[in-house]
């Protein structure tokens, strides 16, 4: 039943794409899958993205429960971003995207 | 080597997210995984999306080689959109997103 499928499968699917379907978000998550990172680490990994955009994405991802922000009271203060369980659970998605990209993107 | 990873994995990954990372695209592809559809079919499946937006997305997906447009010279003319091999190959991505959504999206 083609016209029933989206009604049952798409609300959570759509919610997932609300998060993933924003520029840079996939790349940020992909970088964080390697482990906790500082702002500068991610910023350097994705040269085309402005720091302002990264700050915005970090806030969105934190609000969506995909990352947590750790503040270490050192001198100078150290701030790191880390994937939560919900964020780490996106690994199969990232792997599937990567595999598709390798097979089909020139 | 956290700072080498993105340089090797991200160009195709980024290119993949250039396509997937647009509003509605995931839902359109998900609908087309069920088989060829007419414009109206997809439009009805995704009520929040305007027809103008769908037309734009169809053009982008056709340009990216993910869908083909079939014109059947009937009366009235019948036009259907179908995933190409490149488009169908996104099935594992869609499945991974769906699984993540079911597990983690409220």
N, CA and C atoms of all chains as a GROMACS GRO file, in nm:
protein
  636
    1UNK      N    1   0.084  -0.119   0.000
    1UNK     CA    2   0.000   0.000   0.000
    1UNK      C    3   0.088   0.124   0.000
    2UNK      N    4   0.122   0.170  -0.117
    2UNK     CA    5   0.217   0.280  -0.129
    2UNK      C    6   0.171   0.404  -0.052
    3UNK      N    7   0.039   0.426  -0.048
    3UNK     CA    8  -0.005   0.550   0.017
    3UNK      C    9  -0.018   0.535   0.169
    4UNK      N   10   0.003   0.416   0.220
    4UNK     CA   11   0.000   0.402   0.366
    4UNK      C   12   0.140   0.407   0.426
    5UNK      N   13   0.236   0.360   0.349
    5UNK     CA   14   0.373   0.349   0.399
    5UNK      C   15   0.425   0.478   0.465
    6UNK      N   16   0.416   0.593   0.397
    6UNK     CA   17   0.475   0.713   0.458
    6UNK      C   18   0.409   0.751   0.590
    7UNK      N   19   0.279   0.722   0.602
    7UNK     CA   20   0.210   0.761   0.724
    7UNK      C   21   0.259   0.679   0.843
    8UNK      N   22   0.302   0.556   0.817
    8UNK     CA   23   0.350   0.476   0.928
    8UNK      C   24   0.500   0.494   0.947
    9UNK      N   25   0.576   0.514   0.839
    9UNK     CA   26   0.721   0.515   0.854
    9UNK      C   27   0.782   0.654   0.858
   10UNK      N   28   0.709   0.754   0.815
   10UNK     CA   29   0.778   0.880   0.795
   10UNK      C   30   0.788   0.978   0.912
   11UNK      N   31   0.704   0.974   1.014
   11UNK     CA   32   0.720   1.076   1.119
   11UNK      C   33   0.857   1.071   1.186
   12UNK      N   34   0.901   0.954   1.225
   12UNK     CA   35   1.033   0.944   1.287
   12UNK      C   36   1.145   0.960   1.186
   13UNK      N   37   1.114   0.912   1.067
   13UNK     CA   38   1.208   0.927   0.956
   13UNK      C   39   1.226   1.076   0.926
   14UNK      N   40   1.115   1.147   0.921
   14UNK     CA   41   1.121   1.290   0.896
   14UNK      C   42   1.195   1.362   1.009
   15UNK      N   43   1.166   1.321   1.133
   15UNK     CA   44   1.234   1.383   1.247
   15UNK      C   45   1.384   1.358   1.239
   16UNK      N   46   1.422   1.238   1.197
   16UNK     CA   47   1.564   1.207   1.183
   16UNK      C   48   1.627   1.297   1.077
   17UNK      N   49   1.555   1.316   0.966
   17UNK     CA   50   1.610   1.399   0.859
   17UNK      C   51   1.605   1.549   0.891
   18UNK      N   52   1.521   1.586   0.986
   18UNK     CA   53   1.523   1.725   1.033
   18UNK      C   54   1.661   1.757   1.092
   19UNK      N   55   1.718   1.656   1.156
   19UNK     CA   56   1.849   1.674   1.216
   19UNK      C   57   1.959   1.655   1.112
   20UNK      N   58   1.953   1.541   1.042
   20UNK     CA   59   2.060   1.508   0.948
   20UNK      C   60   2.057   1.596   0.823
   21UNK      N   61   1.937   1.646   0.793
   21UNK     CA   62   1.922   1.718   0.668
   21UNK      C   63   1.959   1.865   0.680
   22UNK      N   64   2.066   1.895   0.748
   22UNK     CA   65   2.115   2.032   0.753
   22UNK      C   66   2.261   2.032   0.714
   23UNK      N   67   2.297   2.133   0.641
   23UNK     CA   68   2.434   2.139   0.592
   23UNK      C   69   2.535   2.131   0.707
   24UNK      N   70   2.638   2.053   0.689
   24UNK     CA   71   2.750   2.034   0.781
   24UNK      C   72   2.722   1.934   0.893
   25UNK      N   73   2.596   1.913   0.925
   25UNK     CA   74   2.567   1.828   1.041
   25UNK      C   75   2.626   1.687   1.025
   26UNK      N   76   2.612   1.630   0.908
   26UNK     CA   77   2.668   1.497   0.885
   26UNK      C   78   2.818   1.495   0.906
   27UNK      N   79   2.884   1.600   0.857
   27UNK     CA   80   3.030   1.606   0.870
   27UNK      C   81   3.073   1.624   1.016
   28UNK      N   82   2.998   1.705   1.088
   28UNK     CA   83   3.030   1.727   1.230
   28UNK      C   84   3.014   1.596   1.307
   29UNK      N   85   2.904   1.527   1.282
   29UNK     CA   86   2.880   1.401   1.352
   29UNK      C   87   2.985   1.298   1.315
   30UNK      N   88   3.019   1.296   1.188
   30UNK     CA   89   3.122   1.203   1.140
   30UNK      C   90   3.255   1.228   1.210
   31UNK      N   91   3.289   1.354   1.226
   31UNK     CA   92   3.413   1.389   1.296
   31UNK      C   93   3.407   1.346   1.442
   32UNK      N   94   3.292   1.367   1.506
   32UNK     CA   95   3.279   1.333   1.649
   32UNK      C   96   3.275   1.182   1.673
   33UNK      N   97   3.244   1.106   1.572
   33UNK     CA   98   3.246   0.960   1.588
   33UNK      C   99   3.388   0.911   1.620
   34UNK      N  100   3.486   0.993   1.586
   34UNK     CA  101   3.625   0.959   1.618
   34UNK      C  102   3.660   0.982   1.765
   35UNK      N  103   3.570   1.044   1.840
   35UNK     CA  104   3.596   1.072   1.981
   35UNK      C  105   3.571   1.219   2.012
   36UNK      N  106   3.576   1.255   2.141
   36UNK     CA  107   3.550   1.394   2.182
   36UNK      C  108   3.644   1.491   2.110
   37UNK      N  109   3.592   1.606   2.077
   37UNK     CA  110   3.670   1.707   2.005
   37UNK      C  111   3.647   1.844   2.066
   38UNK      N  112   3.747   1.928   2.051
   38UNK     CA  113   3.730   2.068   2.085
   38UNK      C  114   3.675   2.142   1.962
   39UNK      N  115   3.624   2.259   1.986
   39UNK     CA  116   3.567   2.342   1.880
   39UNK      C  117   3.666   2.355   1.763
   40UNK      N  118   3.789   2.389   1.801
   40UNK     CA  119   3.894   2.414   1.701
   40UNK      C  120   3.923   2.289   1.617
   41UNK      N  121   3.916   2.172   1.680
   41UNK     CA  122   3.942   2.047   1.606
   41UNK      C  123   3.845   2.033   1.489
   42UNK      N  124   3.717   2.050   1.522
   42UNK     CA  125   3.614   2.033   1.418
   42UNK      C  126   3.625   2.145   1.315
   43UNK      N  127   3.646   2.265   1.364
   43UNK     CA  128   3.659   2.380   1.275
   43UNK      C  129   3.770   2.358   1.171
   44UNK      N  130   3.881   2.300   1.217
   44UNK     CA  131   3.993   2.276   1.125
   44UNK      C  132   3.965   2.160   1.030
   45UNK      N  133   3.884   2.065   1.076
   45UNK     CA  134   3.852   1.949   0.991
   45UNK      C  135   3.759   1.985   0.877
   46UNK      N  136   3.679   2.090   0.896
   46UNK     CA  137   3.578   2.128   0.796
   46UNK      C  138   3.603   2.273   0.756
   47UNK      N  139   3.703   2.295   0.669
   47UNK     CA  140   3.749   2.431   0.640
   47UNK      C  141   3.641   2.520   0.576
   48UNK      N  142   3.546   2.461   0.504
   48UNK     CA  143   3.446   2.543   0.436
   48UNK      C  144   3.338   2.601   0.528
   49UNK      N  145   3.336   2.554   0.652
   49UNK     CA  146   3.229   2.594   0.745
   49UNK      C  147   3.278   2.706   0.837
   50UNK      N  148   3.197   2.809   0.853
   50UNK     CA  149   3.237   2.920   0.942
   50UNK      C  150   3.224   2.879   1.088
   51UNK      N  151   3.296   2.946   1.175
   51UNK     CA  152   3.286   2.918   1.318
   51UNK      C  153   3.147   2.949   1.372
   52UNK      N  154   3.087   3.051   1.315
   52UNK     CA  155   2.952   3.087   1.357
   52UNK      C  156   2.853   2.974   1.327
   53UNK      N  157   2.869   2.916   1.208
   53UNK     CA  158   2.784   2.804   1.170
   53UNK      C  159   2.809   2.684   1.261
   54UNK      N  160   2.935   2.659   1.290
   54UNK     CA  161   2.967   2.546   1.378
   54UNK      C  162   2.904   2.565   1.516
   55UNK      N  163   2.912   2.687   1.568
   55UNK     CA  164   2.853   2.715   1.699
   55UNK      C  165   2.702   2.689   1.696
   56UNK      N  166   2.640   2.728   1.586
   56UNK     CA  167   2.495   2.707   1.570
   56UNK      C  168   2.462   2.558   1.566
   57UNK      N  169   2.540   2.486   1.488
   57UNK     CA  170   2.518   2.341   1.476
   57UNK      C  171   2.540   2.271   1.610
   58UNK      N  172   2.643   2.310   1.682
   58UNK     CA  173   2.669   2.251   1.814
   58UNK      C  174   2.547   2.271   1.906
   59UNK      N  175   2.491   2.392   1.902
   59UNK     CA  176   2.373   2.418   1.985
   59UNK      C  177   2.255   2.331   1.945
   60UNK      N  178   2.234   2.318   1.814
   60UNK     CA  179   2.125   2.234   1.766
   60UNK      C  180   2.144   2.089   1.806
   61UNK      N  181   2.267   2.042   1.791
   61UNK     CA  182   2.294   1.901   1.822
   61UNK      C  183   2.284   1.874   1.971
   62UNK      N  184   2.322   1.974   2.051
   62UNK     CA  185   2.308   1.961   2.196
   62UNK      C  186   2.158   1.959   2.233
   63UNK      N  187   2.082   2.049   2.170
   63UNK     CA  188   1.938   2.055   2.198
   63UNK      C  189   1.868   1.926   2.156
   64UNK      N  190   1.920   1.864   2.050
   64UNK     CA  191   1.859   1.739   2.001
   64UNK      C  192   1.909   1.617   2.080
   65UNK      N  193   1.998   1.641   2.174
   65UNK     CA  194   2.048   1.531   2.257
   65UNK      C  195   2.150   1.442   2.189
   66UNK      N  196   2.214   1.493   2.085
   66UNK     CA  197   2.313   1.412   2.012
   66UNK      C  198   2.455   1.433   2.063
   67UNK      N  199   2.480   1.548   2.122
   67UNK     CA  200   2.613   1.574   2.177
   67UNK      C  201   2.601   1.635   2.317
   68UNK      N  202   2.707   1.619   2.394
   68UNK     CA  203   2.717   1.689   2.522
   68UNK      C  204   2.843   1.774   2.520
   69UNK      N  205   2.836   1.879   2.596
   69UNK     CA  206   2.947   1.975   2.605
   69UNK      C  207   3.011   1.958   2.742
   70UNK      N  208   3.138   1.926   2.743
   70UNK     CA  209   3.210   1.911   2.869
   70UNK      C  210   3.300   2.032   2.891
   71UNK      N  211   3.290   2.089   3.010
   71UNK     CA  212   3.377   2.202   3.043
   71UNK      C  213   3.474   2.157   3.152
   72UNK      N  214   3.602   2.157   3.119
   72UNK     CA  215   3.705   2.117   3.216
   72UNK      C  216   3.770   2.243   3.274
   73UNK      N  217   3.753   2.263   3.405
   73UNK     CA  218   3.801   2.388   3.466
   73UNK      C  219   3.953   2.391   3.483
   74UNK      N  220   4.020   2.391   3.370
   74UNK     CA  221   4.165   2.402   3.370
   74UNK      C  222   4.201   2.545   3.335
   75UNK      N  223   4.331   2.572   3.327
   75UNK     CA  224   4.373   2.704   3.282
   75UNK      C  225   4.466   2.686   3.161
   76UNK      N  226   4.426   2.727   3.041
   76UNK     CA  227   4.294   2.783   3.008
   76UNK      C  228   4.186   2.674   3.010
   77UNK      N  229   4.063   2.718   3.027
   77UNK     CA  230   3.952   2.624   3.034
   77UNK      C  231   3.947   2.538   2.906
   78UNK      N  232   3.916   2.411   2.926
   78UNK     CA  233   3.909   2.321   2.809
   78UNK      C  234   3.763   2.280   2.790
   79UNK      N  235   3.715   2.295   2.670
   79UNK     CA  236   3.577   2.258   2.638
   79UNK      C  237   3.579   2.153   2.527
   80UNK      N  238   3.511   2.043   2.554
   80UNK     CA  239   3.505   1.938   2.453
   80UNK      C  240   3.361   1.899   2.423
   81UNK      N  241   3.341   1.854   2.302
   81UNK     CA  242   3.209   1.807   2.258
   81UNK      C  243   3.219   1.658   2.233
   82UNK      N  244   3.116   1.588   2.283
   82UNK     CA  245   3.119   1.442   2.271
   82UNK      C  246   2.981   1.392   2.230
   83UNK      N  247   2.978   1.288   2.150
   83UNK     CA  248   2.851   1.227   2.113
   83UNK      C  249   2.788   1.158   2.233
   84UNK      N  250   2.657   1.170   2.246
   84UNK     CA  251   2.583   1.092   2.345
   84UNK      C  252   2.557   0.952   2.286
   85UNK      N  253   2.487   0.868   2.360
   85UNK     CA  254   2.446   0.738   2.306
   85UNK      C  255   2.362   0.755   2.180
   86UNK      N  256   2.272   0.852   2.186
   86UNK     CA  257   2.186   0.880   2.070
   86UNK      C  258   2.268   0.923   1.949
   87UNK      N  259   2.372   1.001   1.976
   87UNK     CA  260   2.460   1.045   1.868
   87UNK      C  261   2.545   0.931   1.814
   88UNK      N  262   2.601   0.853   1.904
   88UNK     CA  263   2.685   0.739   1.862
   88UNK      C  264   2.604   0.637   1.783
   89UNK      N  265   2.475   0.630   1.814
   89UNK     CA  266   2.388   0.534   1.745
   89UNK      C  267   2.370   0.568   1.597
   90UNK      N  268   2.415   0.686   1.556
   90UNK     CA  269   2.409   0.723   1.414
   90UNK      C  270   2.522   0.662   1.332
   91UNK      N  271   2.612   0.592   1.398
   91UNK     CA  272   2.726   0.535   1.324
   91UNK      C  273   2.683   0.452   1.203
   92UNK      N  274   2.584   0.362   1.217
   92UNK     CA  275   2.543   0.285   1.098
   92UNK      C  276   2.492   0.374   0.984
   93UNK      N  277   2.428   0.485   1.019
   93UNK     CA  278   2.382   0.577   0.915
   93UNK      C  279   2.502   0.636   0.843
   94UNK      N  280   2.598   0.681   0.922
   94UNK     CA  281   2.718   0.744   0.863
   94UNK      C  282   2.795   0.644   0.776
   95UNK      N  283   2.802   0.521   0.824
   95UNK     CA  284   2.871   0.418   0.746
   95UNK      C  285   2.798   0.389   0.614
   96UNK      N  286   2.665   0.386   0.622
   96UNK     CA  287   2.588   0.360   0.501
   96UNK      C  288   2.604   0.475   0.401
   97UNK      N  289   2.606   0.598   0.452
   97UNK     CA  290   2.626   0.714   0.365
   97UNK      C  291   2.765   0.708   0.301
   98UNK      N  292   2.863   0.675   0.384
   98UNK     CA  293   3.001   0.665   0.336
   98UNK      C  294   3.013   0.559   0.225
   99UNK      N  295   2.952   0.444   0.249
   99UNK     CA  296   2.959   0.336   0.149
   99UNK      C  297   2.891   0.378   0.019
  100UNK      N  298   2.778   0.443   0.034
  100UNK     CA  299   2.707   0.488  -0.086
  100UNK      C  300   2.792   0.591  -0.160
  101UNK      N  301   2.850   0.684  -0.085
  101UNK     CA  302   2.934   0.786  -0.147
  101UNK      C  303   3.053   0.725  -0.222
  102UNK      N  304   3.115   0.628  -0.160
  102UNK     CA  305   3.230   0.564  -0.225
  102UNK      C  306   3.190   0.490  -0.352
  103UNK      N  307   3.072   0.432  -0.351
  103UNK     CA  308   3.028   0.354  -0.467
  103UNK      C  309   2.972   0.441  -0.579
  104UNK      N  310   2.910   0.553  -0.543
  104UNK     CA  311   2.828   0.623  -0.643
  104UNK      C  312   2.866   0.768  -0.668
  105UNK      N  313   2.942   0.830  -0.579
  105UNK     CA  314   2.978   0.970  -0.603
  105UNK      C  315   3.112   0.975  -0.676
  106UNK      N  316   3.117   1.053  -0.782
  106UNK     CA  317   3.242   1.061  -0.861
  106UNK      C  318   3.352   1.137  -0.787
  107UNK      N  319   4.443   0.910   1.389
  107UNK     CA  320   4.477   1.039   1.330
  107UNK      C  321   4.351   1.119   1.301
  108UNK      N  322   4.300   1.180   1.406
  108UNK     CA  323   4.173   1.248   1.391
  108UNK      C  324   4.176   1.354   1.282
  109UNK      N  325   4.290   1.416   1.264
  109UNK     CA  326   4.290   1.527   1.167
  109UNK      C  327   4.313   1.480   1.023
  110UNK      N  328   4.339   1.351   1.005
  110UNK     CA  329   4.353   1.301   0.868
  110UNK      C  330   4.223   1.241   0.818
  111UNK      N  331   4.147   1.185   0.912
  111UNK     CA  332   4.025   1.115   0.876
  111UNK      C  333   3.932   1.195   0.782
  112UNK      N  334   3.898   1.320   0.818
  112UNK     CA  335   3.803   1.389   0.732
  112UNK      C  336   3.856   1.412   0.591
  113UNK      N  337   3.986   1.430   0.578
  113UNK     CA  338   4.040   1.456   0.446
  113UNK      C  339   4.029   1.334   0.357
  114UNK      N  340   4.032   1.217   0.416
  114UNK     CA  341   4.018   1.098   0.333
  114UNK      C  342   3.872   1.056   0.319
  115UNK      N  343   3.792   1.074   0.424
  115UNK     CA  344   3.657   1.019   0.417
  115UNK      C  345   3.551   1.122   0.381
  116UNK      N  346   3.581   1.249   0.394
  116UNK     CA  347   3.471   1.343   0.386
  116UNK      C  348   3.433   1.399   0.249
  117UNK      N  349   3.519   1.400   0.147
  117UNK     CA  350   3.471   1.459   0.021
  117UNK      C  351   3.347   1.389  -0.036
  118UNK      N  352   3.352   1.257  -0.044
  118UNK     CA  353   3.237   1.184  -0.097
  118UNK      C  354   3.122   1.184   0.004
  119UNK      N  355   3.161   1.182   0.130
  119UNK     CA  356   3.064   1.189   0.238
  119UNK      C  357   2.992   1.323   0.231
  120UNK      N  358   3.068   1.427   0.213
  120UNK     CA  359   3.009   1.561   0.202
  120UNK      C  360   2.920   1.570   0.078
  121UNK      N  361   2.968   1.513  -0.032
  121UNK     CA  362   2.888   1.515  -0.156
  121UNK      C  363   2.757   1.440  -0.134
  122UNK      N  364   2.764   1.329  -0.062
  122UNK     CA  365   2.642   1.253  -0.034
  122UNK      C  366   2.545   1.337   0.049
  123UNK      N  367   2.600   1.409   0.149
  123UNK     CA  368   2.512   1.490   0.234
  123UNK      C  369   2.464   1.617   0.166
  124UNK      N  370   2.534   1.659   0.061
  124UNK     CA  371   2.483   1.771  -0.019
  124UNK      C  372   2.347   1.735  -0.078
  125UNK      N  373   2.333   1.607  -0.111
  125UNK     CA  374   2.207   1.560  -0.169
  125UNK      C  375   2.106   1.529  -0.058
  126UNK      N  376   2.150   1.446   0.038
  126UNK     CA  377   2.059   1.401   0.143
  126UNK      C  378   2.023   1.512   0.240
  127UNK      N  379   2.116   1.609   0.253
  127UNK     CA  380   2.097   1.712   0.354
  127UNK      C  381   2.010   1.827   0.309
  128UNK      N  382   1.902   1.798   0.241
  128UNK     CA  383   1.808   1.902   0.202
  128UNK      C  384   1.670   1.858   0.248
  129UNK      N  385   1.596   1.954   0.296
  129UNK     CA  386   1.464   1.921   0.348
  129UNK      C  387   1.379   1.848   0.244
  130UNK      N  388   1.310   1.745   0.286
  130UNK     CA  389   1.217   1.664   0.206
  130UNK      C  390   1.285   1.557   0.122
  131UNK      N  391   1.412   1.575   0.088
  131UNK     CA  392   1.476   1.481  -0.004
  131UNK      C  393   1.471   1.338   0.049
  132UNK      N  394   1.500   1.321   0.177
  132UNK     CA  395   1.496   1.187   0.236
  132UNK      C  396   1.358   1.125   0.224
  133UNK      N  397   1.256   1.206   0.247
  133UNK     CA  398   1.119   1.155   0.241
  133UNK      C  399   1.078   1.120   0.098
  134UNK      N  400   1.123   1.202   0.004
  134UNK     CA  401   1.092   1.175  -0.138
  134UNK      C  402   1.158   1.044  -0.181
  135UNK      N  403   1.284   1.029  -0.146
  135UNK     CA  404   1.356   0.907  -0.182
  135UNK      C  405   1.293   0.785  -0.115
  136UNK      N  406   1.257   0.802   0.010
  136UNK     CA  407   1.193   0.693   0.084
  136UNK      C  408   1.064   0.650   0.016
  137UNK      N  409   0.986   0.747  -0.030
  137UNK     CA  410   0.861   0.715  -0.099
  137UNK      C  411   0.889   0.642  -0.230
  138UNK      N  412   0.992   0.687  -0.302
  138UNK     CA  413   1.023   0.627  -0.432
  138UNK      C  414   1.084   0.487  -0.418
  139UNK      N  415   1.136   0.456  -0.303
  139UNK     CA  416   1.187   0.319  -0.282
  139UNK      C  417   1.074   0.217  -0.294
  140UNK      N  418   0.951   0.261  -0.277
  140UNK     CA  419   0.837   0.172  -0.293
  140UNK      C  420   0.802   0.143  -0.438
  141UNK      N  421   0.868   0.214  -0.531
  141UNK     CA  422   0.841   0.195  -0.674
  141UNK      C  423   0.812   0.328  -0.742
  142UNK      N  424   0.798   0.327  -0.876
  142UNK     CA  425   0.774   0.449  -0.951
  142UNK      C  426   0.648   0.520  -0.902
  143UNK      N  427   0.653   0.652  -0.900
  143UNK     CA  428   0.541   0.731  -0.852
  143UNK      C  429   0.514   0.847  -0.945
  144UNK      N  430   0.389   0.891  -0.946
  144UNK     CA  431   0.355   1.015  -1.015
  144UNK      C  432   0.374   1.132  -0.918
  145UNK      N  433   0.381   1.248  -0.975
  145UNK     CA  434   0.399   1.369  -0.893
  145UNK      C  435   0.296   1.374  -0.780
  146UNK      N  436   0.172   1.352  -0.817
  146UNK     CA  437   0.061   1.360  -0.723
  146UNK      C  438   0.075   1.257  -0.608
  147UNK      N  439   0.127   1.140  -0.642
  147UNK     CA  440   0.145   1.036  -0.539
  147UNK      C  441   0.233   1.089  -0.426
  148UNK      N  442   0.348   1.143  -0.467
  148UNK     CA  443   0.445   1.191  -0.368
  148UNK      C  444   0.389   1.313  -0.295
  149UNK      N  445   0.328   1.400  -0.372
  149UNK     CA  446   0.270   1.521  -0.314
  149UNK      C  447   0.170   1.486  -0.204
  150UNK      N  448   0.090   1.384  -0.227
  150UNK     CA  449  -0.010   1.343  -0.127
  150UNK      C  450   0.054   1.273  -0.008
  151UNK      N  451   0.166   1.206  -0.033
  151UNK     CA  452   0.234   1.135   0.076
  151UNK      C  453   0.303   1.230   0.174
  152UNK      N  454   0.339   1.348   0.125
  152UNK     CA  455   0.413   1.444   0.208
  152UNK      C  456   0.334   1.574   0.212
  153UNK      N  457   0.230   1.580   0.295
  153UNK     CA  458   0.138   1.692   0.292
  153UNK      C  459   0.203   1.827   0.326
  154UNK      N  460   0.308   1.827   0.406
  154UNK     CA  461   0.369   1.954   0.446
  154UNK      C  462   0.451   2.020   0.338
  155UNK      N  463   0.478   1.949   0.229
  155UNK     CA  464   0.567   2.001   0.125
  155UNK      C  465   0.484   2.061   0.011
  156UNK      N  466   0.523   2.179  -0.035
  156UNK     CA  467   0.450   2.242  -0.146
  156UNK      C  468   0.485   2.174  -0.278
  157UNK      N  469   0.395   2.185  -0.376
  157UNK     CA  470   0.422   2.127  -0.508
  157UNK      C  471   0.543   2.194  -0.574
  158UNK      N  472   0.558   2.320  -0.547
  158UNK     CA  473   0.672   2.393  -0.604
  158UNK      C  474   0.804   2.335  -0.552
  159UNK      N  475   0.805   2.305  -0.421
  159UNK     CA  476   0.924   2.246  -0.360
  159UNK      C  477   0.950   2.106  -0.417
  160UNK      N  478   0.843   2.030  -0.433
  160UNK     CA  479   0.860   1.894  -0.488
  160UNK      C  480   0.916   1.900  -0.629
  161UNK      N  481   0.866   1.994  -0.709
  161UNK     CA  482   0.918   2.009  -0.846
  161UNK      C  483   1.067   2.042  -0.844
  162UNK      N  484   1.106   2.127  -0.750
  162UNK     CA  485   1.248   2.165  -0.737
  162UNK      C  486   1.333   2.043  -0.697
  163UNK      N  487   1.282   1.969  -0.600
  163UNK     CA  488   1.356   1.850  -0.554
  163UNK      C  489   1.367   1.746  -0.664
  164UNK      N  490   1.260   1.727  -0.740
  164UNK     CA  491   1.264   1.631  -0.850
  164UNK      C  492   1.374   1.671  -0.949
  165UNK      N  493   1.382   1.800  -0.978
  165UNK     CA  494   1.486   1.848  -1.072
  165UNK      C  495   1.626   1.822  -1.017
  166UNK      N  496   1.643   1.849  -0.888
  166UNK     CA  497   1.775   1.827  -0.826
  166UNK      C  498   1.812   1.678  -0.828
  167UNK      N  499   1.713   1.596  -0.796
  167UNK     CA  500   1.740   1.451  -0.789
  167UNK      C  501   1.766   1.394  -0.929
  168UNK      N  502   1.699   1.450  -1.028
  168UNK     CA  503   1.723   1.408  -1.166
  168UNK      C  504   1.864   1.451  -1.209
  169UNK      N  505   1.900   1.574  -1.174
  169UNK     CA  506   2.033   1.625  -1.209
  169UNK      C  507   2.143   1.545  -1.139
  170UNK      N  508   2.114   1.497  -1.019
  170UNK     CA  509   2.212   1.419  -0.944
  170UNK      C  510   2.213   1.273  -0.986
  171UNK      N  511   2.127   1.238  -1.080
  171UNK     CA  512   2.125   1.101  -1.130
  171UNK      C  513   2.060   1.001  -1.036
  172UNK      N  514   1.976   1.050  -0.947
  172UNK     CA  515   1.910   0.959  -0.852
  172UNK      C  516   1.773   0.914  -0.899
  173UNK      N  517   1.712   0.994  -0.983
  173UNK     CA  518   1.582   0.954  -1.037
  173UNK      C  519   1.578   0.978  -1.187
  174UNK      N  520   1.487   0.907  -1.253
  174UNK     CA  521   1.458   0.934  -1.395
  174UNK      C  522   1.310   0.965  -1.407
  175UNK      N  523   1.280   1.043  -1.510
  175UNK     CA  524   1.143   1.086  -1.534
  175UNK      C  525   1.096   1.013  -1.659
  176UNK      N  526   0.989   0.939  -1.647
  176UNK     CA  527   0.934   0.867  -1.762
  176UNK      C  528   0.807   0.939  -1.808
  177UNK      N  529   0.801   0.964  -1.938
  177UNK     CA  530   0.681   1.026  -1.993
  177UNK      C  531   0.612   0.922  -2.082
  178UNK      N  532   0.492   0.883  -2.046
  178UNK     CA  533   0.416   0.787  -2.124
  178UNK      C  534   0.312   0.862  -2.207
  179UNK      N  535   0.324   0.853  -2.341
  179UNK     CA  536   0.237   0.934  -2.427
  179UNK      C  537   0.096   0.877  -2.436
  180UNK      N  538   0.029   0.880  -2.322
  180UNK     CA  539  -0.110   0.836  -2.319
  180UNK      C  540  -0.199   0.960  -2.319
  181UNK      N  541  -0.328   0.939  -2.312
  181UNK     CA  542  -0.419   1.053  -2.300
  181UNK      C  543  -0.505   1.032  -2.175
  182UNK      N  544  -0.487   1.113  -2.069
  182UNK     CA  545  -0.386   1.220  -2.060
  182UNK      C  546  -0.246   1.162  -2.039
  183UNK      N  547  -0.147   1.241  -2.072
  183UNK     CA  548  -0.008   1.197  -2.062
  183UNK      C  549   0.022   1.153  -1.917
  184UNK      N  550   0.097   1.045  -1.905
  184UNK     CA  551   0.131   0.996  -1.771
  184UNK      C  552   0.280   1.016  -1.750
  185UNK      N  553   0.315   1.078  -1.638
  185UNK     CA  554   0.456   1.103  -1.606
  185UNK      C  555   0.488   1.036  -1.473
  186UNK      N  556   0.592   0.955  -1.474
  186UNK     CA  557   0.631   0.887  -1.350
  186UNK      C  558   0.778   0.912  -1.319
  187UNK      N  559   0.808   0.909  -1.192
  187UNK     CA  560   0.945   0.927  -1.145
  187UNK      C  561   0.990   0.796  -1.083
  188UNK      N  562   1.112   0.757  -1.117
  188UNK     CA  563   1.162   0.627  -1.071
  188UNK      C  564   1.306   0.642  -1.024
  189UNK      N  565   1.343   0.570  -0.922
  189UNK     CA  566   1.482   0.573  -0.877
  189UNK      C  567   1.571   0.503  -0.979
  190UNK      N  568   1.689   0.558  -1.000
  190UNK     CA  569   1.792   0.490  -1.080
  190UNK      C  570   1.865   0.390  -0.989
  191UNK      N  571   1.963   0.321  -1.044
  191UNK     CA  572   2.044   0.233  -0.961
  191UNK      C  573   2.112   0.310  -0.848
  192UNK      N  574   2.161   0.429  -0.881
  192UNK     CA  575   2.225   0.515  -0.781
  192UNK      C  576   2.127   0.553  -0.670
  193UNK      N  577   2.004   0.577  -0.710
  193UNK     CA  578   1.900   0.612  -0.611
  193UNK      C  579   1.860   0.492  -0.527
  194UNK      N  580   1.841   0.378  -0.594
  194UNK     CA  581   1.802   0.257  -0.520
  194UNK      C  582   1.911   0.215  -0.422
  195UNK      N  583   2.035   0.248  -0.457
  195UNK     CA  584   2.148   0.210  -0.370
  195UNK      C  585   2.145   0.285  -0.236
  196UNK      N  586   2.057   0.384  -0.225
  196UNK     CA  587   2.045   0.455  -0.097
  196UNK      C  588   1.957   0.380   0.003
  197UNK      N  589   1.904   0.267  -0.039
  197UNK     CA  590   1.814   0.193   0.051
  197UNK      C  591   1.878   0.164   0.188
  198UNK      N  592   2.004   0.116   0.192
  198UNK     CA  593   2.064   0.092   0.325
  198UNK      C  594   2.074   0.218   0.410
  199UNK      N  595   2.095   0.333   0.347
  199UNK     CA  596   2.099   0.458   0.422
  199UNK      C  597   1.962   0.486   0.483
  200UNK      N  598   1.860   0.473   0.400
  200UNK     CA  599   1.723   0.500   0.447
  200UNK      C  600   1.684   0.403   0.559
  201UNK      N  601   1.726   0.279   0.543
  201UNK     CA  602   1.694   0.180   0.647
  201UNK      C  603   1.766   0.213   0.777
  202UNK      N  604   1.890   0.256   0.765
  202UNK     CA  605   1.966   0.291   0.886
  202UNK      C  606   1.904   0.414   0.954
  203UNK      N  607   1.860   0.511   0.875
  203UNK     CA  608   1.795   0.629   0.932
  203UNK      C  609   1.664   0.588   1.000
  204UNK      N  610   1.589   0.503   0.933
  204UNK     CA  611   1.462   0.457   0.988
  204UNK      C  612   1.483   0.384   1.122
  205UNK      N  613   1.584   0.297   1.124
  205UNK     CA  614   1.612   0.222   1.248
  205UNK      C  615   1.655   0.316   1.360
  206UNK      N  616   1.737   0.413   1.326
  206UNK     CA  617   1.780   0.509   1.427
  206UNK      C  618   1.659   0.589   1.477
  207UNK      N  619   1.575   0.633   1.384
  207UNK     CA  620   1.457   0.709   1.423
  207UNK      C  621   1.366   0.631   1.516
  208UNK      N  622   1.347   0.504   1.484
  208UNK     CA  623   1.260   0.420   1.567
  208UNK      C  624   1.317   0.400   1.706
  209UNK      N  625   1.448   0.390   1.714
  209UNK     CA  626   1.512   0.364   1.843
  209UNK      C  627   1.527   0.491   1.927
  210UNK      N  628   1.545   0.606   1.862
  210UNK     CA  629   1.590   0.724   1.937
  210UNK      C  630   1.502   0.847   1.928
  211UNK      N  631   1.414   0.852   1.829
  211UNK     CA  632   1.329   0.971   1.818
  211UNK      C  633   1.199   0.945   1.895
  212UNK      N  634   1.160   1.038   1.978
  212UNK     CA  635   1.038   1.019   2.059
  212UNK      C  636   0.912   1.031   1.973
   0.00000   0.00000   0.00000
